[in-house]
Amino acid sequence: MMSGSRLVVIFVIISTTFFTVRSIRLFPDSFEDASSNFMEAPAYQNGPKCSVLAKNRLLLACDPSAIHIAMTLDPAYLRGTVSAVHSILKHTSCPQNIFFHFIASGSRQGSLAKTLSSVFPSLSFKVYTFDESMVKNLISSSIRQALDSPLNYARSYLSEILSSCVQRVIYLDSDVIVVDDIQKLWKISLSGSRTIGAPEYCHANFTKYFSDSFWSDRKLSSVFDSKTPCYFNTGVMVIDLDRWREGEYTRKIENWMKIQKEDKRIYELGSLPPFLLVFGGEIEAIDHQWNQHGLGGDNVVSSCRSLHPGPVSLIHWSGKGKPWVRLDDGKPCPVDYLWAPYDLHKSQRQYVQHNQELEIL
């Protein structure tokens, strides 16, 4: 685990340099193999106390003893995904016991898989194809265009996309880095009949995630009767897929999306509100250190924010601003330097002293 003091030390060291690299601004329709844009990651090996699991990747994909992580593979966020994977492997004691389930749209999964294999030659993973037609007609416009991407809704379909043998999974957004052993998150129990676990934020104003027309309609708002719902961010979740399948939660999420699309506008924030409607007040609360989110600003403005007080295990640039974009544009926030050590994209320019860069500006 990386202690808070160690995290601060690394932050100070990194912030003495100014990171300028060629930005990957990839677009779905023009994506090709990006292997040449990345350096190969170091080879991470299991520690002596790790369980010995199947070396055959096909067997590991269904092994309940392995740690299963699901992420989407979007060309526009590929650099973030690579950095997230790198951070997970670097900080876990048993990197060879992790299996990654990546979800991509259309016909790009072959090129994306080739890139990942080039960067992480020993990585155990599978790339699944997400049929966007499953959700396209259910998506209504939201506050930010990126939230309207069909792939953003893939998290609602994990129980159908992933092989039925996968019983449990950690879902992570592409704009995170993990600075602790992912095994700790994996081992968190989902008590009773809880289907998902995530950090809850009960101080947040829960009512703002839904429109006035939702709260004024008793037939709709009664979904929260006898519950104490709190906001949670869906970019970091531990999910029991067996319970999800039994509860048919994908259909329940779709039903709320149909109301939003066909009946009345009840929310503005993409794929998040349907999760709140289905699971609000019924999730396993996980320690906040596993999702230090909001570091990309809000959904409209890419503003700088600081880490929340307390221990840090996962850092999340949710919001409009992404660290690789801000670093490339020469307008980084201080916290973006915490992301930089995990970036495996090849630089075109040498690092320059931060102070010298400030003088030029």
N, C-alpha and C positions, 0 to 999 in steps of 0.2 A: 504493500500500500504506500502511496505517496502522501506523506504528512503535509499539513497546511504550511509548516515552516519550509519544507523542501520545495513546495510549489511556489512559494514566494521567492525563494532563492533562484529557482529556474527562471521565473518571470523577470527578475532583475537582470540576470545574465543576458537573456534573449533580447530584452528591450534596449540593450546598448547597441544593437544593430538594426538596420532598416532593411526589410526584406522586399526586394523587387524582383519579380519573375514574370515570365510571359504567361499571361492569363489563359486558362483553358475556357474559352467561351464556345461551348459546343452546342449544336442545335440538333434535335432529334432527326430531322430529315437529312442531315449531311454527315452524320457520325460515321467515322471509320475507325479502325483499330488505332488506339492511342498509346500503344505500348512504348513507342519511341519517346513519348513525352515524360515518361516516369523512370526513376531509378529503381533498381531491384531492392526490395526490402531485405534487411538482415534475416538470416535463418534463425528462428526461435525454436528452442528445444524444450521438451518437458523436463521438469525438475525431478529429483529422485523419488519423491513421495507421490507422484502422479499414478493413477490407475493405468494399466496397460490395456488399451482399447484396440479394436480392429484397425489394421493399417489400410485395409481395403476401403476406399472412400464411399463406395456404394453401401457397404455394411454400416459404416459410421453414420451415414445419413439417417438411419433409423434407430441407432443405438440410444436407448434412454439414458445411458450413463454418460453420454457426450453432452456438451453444452451446445444448445442449438440457438443460433442467432439469425434473425430475419431482417433484411434491409432491402430497400428498393435500389435499382440500378438505373439512374437517370443520367444520360450524357451530360446534362447541364450541371449535375452535382457530383460527377465522377471523382473529381479531385477531393471533395469532402468525404466520399465513401472510402476512398483509398486511405486517407488520413485516419478515419475512424477505425478501420480494420487494423492499421499499423499500431494505433494506440492500444487496442485491445490485446494484440499479440505481445506487445512490449511489456505490458504490466501484469499479465496473468502468469501463474506458475505452471500451468499445463496447457500451453498453446496448441499442442498437437491433439488435444482432446476437444477441440472446438470445431463445430461444423456450421458453415455459413450457408444460409438459404437466401439467394439473391433473386429479386423479382424484377423483370424488365418487360417493356412493352414492345409489341411489333416484332420486326425481324432483326433487331439490333443485338439480341442476346449473344450471338456468336462472336461478334467483334468485342463486346464488353467482356465476355468470358476469356477471350484471348488476352486482353489487356490485364485482367486480374491474374491470370496464370503467369504472365510475364513478370509482373511486379511481385507476386507471392507464389513462387514455384512449388512450395510445399503445402499451400493452403488447401484444406478440404472444403469443397463448396459445390453447390449445384445452382444453375441459373434456370429459373422457371419463367415461362411466358405468361404475362398477364393479358387476358382478353379484355381490352378496353370497352368493348361493346356491352360487357356485363354491367357497366356503371355509367357509361356516357350519357344515356338518356335520363339519368337520375340526378345529374349534377346541375346545380343552379349557380349562377354567378355569385362570387363572394367579394370580400373587401380587397383582395389582392389576387392578381391573375395567376400567380404561381400556385395558389391554393386550389385552382380549378382544374389542374392537371389530373386526368384519370388515374395516373400512377399514385397520386397522393391518397387515393382511396383504396389502394391495394391492401392496406393494413386491415380493412374490414373483411377481406376475403382470404385471409391466411389459412383458415380451416379448410378452404376448398382448393387453394393453390398448392399448398404443401402436401406432400405425401401423407396418406392417412395414418402411417406408422409414426409420424411425428406427434408426440403427445403434449409437448410443452415447448415454448419458444420465448426468447427475449426479442422484442421488436425494438429497433433503434432507427431514428432518423439519420440522415447522411451528414448532418451538420453538428455532430457531436465528437468529442474525444473522451476516452475513458482513461482515468489516471489511477485506477485501483484495480484489484483483481476481479474480473468479471464473474468468477466463481461465487463471490459473495452475493452478488445480485441473483445468480442462478439458484442458490440454495434457499432463498427466501420462500417461506411456506405461504400458500394461499389457503387461509383457514376456512373451515366450513364448506360452503358451496361457492366461495369467491372464485370468479373466473379470471379476473385480471388484477394485477397489483401495479401500483404506480404511486409516486409522491403526490399527496393531496395538498391543496393550498386553500384552507378554509377561511383565511382572512380576505381572500379575493371576493369581489362583489359578484356573486353567482348570477344575479338577475341580468347583468349586462350582456350575457352570452346569448340571450334570447330577446326577441322583439316584444313590444308592448302588446301586439296582437296575440302573441303566444300566452302571455301572462293573463290577459283579459279573457281568454277562452278557457273556461273551467274544464272542459272536456280534455283539452290538451295539457294544461298545467297540472292537472290532478295526478299526472304521472309521478310527481314528486311528493304526493301525499304520503305521510307516515315515513318519509325518508329525511335524512339530513345531508343533502347533496353538497359536495365541494368541487371546486374546479380541479381538474388534473390535466396534465399535458400528455398527449398521446404519442409523443416522440420517444418515450421510454416506457415500455410496458413489459411485464412478465405475464404471459398468457397461458392458461391451461386450455389447450386446444380440444381435448376430449370433452371438457365441460362446455366449451363454446359450441361444439357440434351438437351436443345433447340439448343445449338451450336454444339452438337455431338463432343465434344472435345476429348472424349476417342478415337474415330476413327481417329481424326487428329493426336493425339499422336502416335497411332499405325502406321499410314502411315509413319511417320518419322522413327520409329523403323524398318519398313520394308526396307526403303532405306538403313539404316545403316547395316542391316543384309544381304540384298540380292544384293545391288548395290555397294556402296562404303562406306568405313569407314569415318564417318564424325565427330565422337566424341569419348571420352574415359571414361566419368563419369556416367555410369549407367543410372538411371531414370531421372537425372536432365536435360540434354540437350534437350530432347524432350519437356519438359515444357518450356524451354527458347525459343525454336523454335515456339511454339504455342502461348505463352503468353508474350514473351519479348516485352517491350514497351507498353504493354496494361494492366498492372496490377494497382491496387490501392496501392499506396505507403503508408506503415504503418511505424510509428516511429521505429527507430532502437532499442529502448529499449526492443522491443518485440522479438528480436532474437539476443542476444549476442552470436553469433555462432563462430565456429572454435576452441573451447577450447580443442578439442581432437587432435590438431595438424593438419597436412595435411593428405592426403589419403595414404601416404606411411610411414610416421614417426610419432610416438606418442610423439610429442614434447610439452613442457609446454608453455602456452600462458597466457597472462593477460587479464582481462576484459577491454573492450574498455572504453574510457572516457565517462561520462554522466550517466544518470539514467538507472536503470536496472529493467526490469519487467520479463524477461525470460532469462535463462542461458542455453546454448546449447553446448553440447560436440560433435559437428559434427567433423568428422575426424577419424583417426584410434584409438586414445586413448580414453578409457572409464573410468570414475572415479572409478567405482567399481572394475575394473581389476587392475588399478594402486594402489588403496588403499590396495587391497588384496596382491598384489605383494610386498608391502612395498616400492613402488617407486612413491608416489603420487606427483602431481603438487600442488602448493599452492591453486589454484582455486578448486581443488577436495574436499577440506574441506568444501566448500559451499554446496556441494551435500550431504555430510555425514549426516546431521541432518534429512534428509528425507528418509534415508535408513532404511527399516523395517526388513531387514534380521537379523536373530539371530546370534550373535557373539559366537564364540567358545573360544575366548580369551578376557581377560579384556583389557581395554585401558591402555596404558602405556604412560608415559610422553614423549612428542616428543623429548625433549633434551636428555633423556636417550637413546632413540632409535638411535639418531644421534651418540651418543658416541659409541654405539655398532658397528654401521656401520663404 
